[in-house]
Amino acid sequence: MRSRRASRAHVVDGALTIATSGAVELTALEVVHGELGVRGAMTSLELPALRQVGGAVVVDAPALVTLTFAALERWAERCRSTATRARSPRRACASSAAA
């Protein structure tokens, strides 16, 4: 499957739900002012520039193997996941925020 890229959006004013299959890279996204929802049959989600989420981070993507929040500094609410094969988004949020 081809990777899907959207490299122009830096800020989302409100909630963002990513629901697709395959691999997703949002390389320029830095801020989501609302909830960040991830669901579907995607296998990889890379958000390397994401620094802040204003609401909850909710991952409901059981096939997710790769989840990257490399720059995440702050999220306002909770981080929960149903992804079983990915590194825990809960730990990914906590370790990224502590860095």
N, C-alpha and C positions, 0 to 999 in steps of 0.2 A: 504494500500500500504506500502511496505517496504521502509525504508529509504536507500538512496544510499550514501555510504561513500567513500571518497578518502582521505586518511590521510597521504600520503607520499609527495605530491608536496608542497613545501614551496614557490617557486618563479616561475612565468610564464613570460618568456621573450617574450613579445608580447601581442596580444589581447587574451582574453578568452571569449568565448560565451558558456553559459550553457543553453541548450535547451532540456528539458525533462519534464516528468510528475512526480507527487508524491512529496516526500520530499527529499531534498538534503542537506548534511552536508559536508563541506570541512573544516575540523577541523584544519588542519596544514597550509593551504594557508595563506601566509603573504603578498606577493607582486604580483601585476599584473602590468607589465611595460607598457601595452597598455590599450585599452578600455576594460571594463568589461560589457558584454552584458548578459542579463537574459531574456529568452523568453520561451514560451510554457505553458503547463497546470500544472506547478508545484504549489504545495500548500504551501511549506515551503522551505526557503533557509537560511541556517545558515553558516556564514563565521566568526566565533568568533575570529580568529587570524589575519584576514586581516587588515593590517596597512596602506597600500598605494596602490593607483591605479594611473597609469601614464596617463591615458586618461579619457574619459567620462565614467560615470556609467549610463547605459541605461537599464531600466526594462520595458519589454513588456510582462507581465504575469498577465492577468486579474484575474486568480484564486488564486493568491498569498495572503496568509493570514499572514504568519510569515516571516519577513525579518530581519536578524540580522547582523549588522556591528559593533559589540561591541567594537573592538579595532581600528576602522578606524581613522587615524590621518590626512591623506592627500589624496586628489584626485586632479588631475591637471586641469580638465576641468569641465564640467557640470554634473549634476545628474538629470535625467528626468525619468518619469515613466508613464505607462498606467495602472498600478495595481490599482484597485479600492477598494479592501477590505483590503489591507495591510496598516500598518502604512506607511505614506508617505516616500519613500526612500529619497526624498529631505530633509525632516526633520531628518530622520535617519542619513544621511550624515552630516548634519549640527550639530546635537547634539553630534554625535560621534567625530567629528573633534574638537568641542569646549571643550570636556572633557579632 
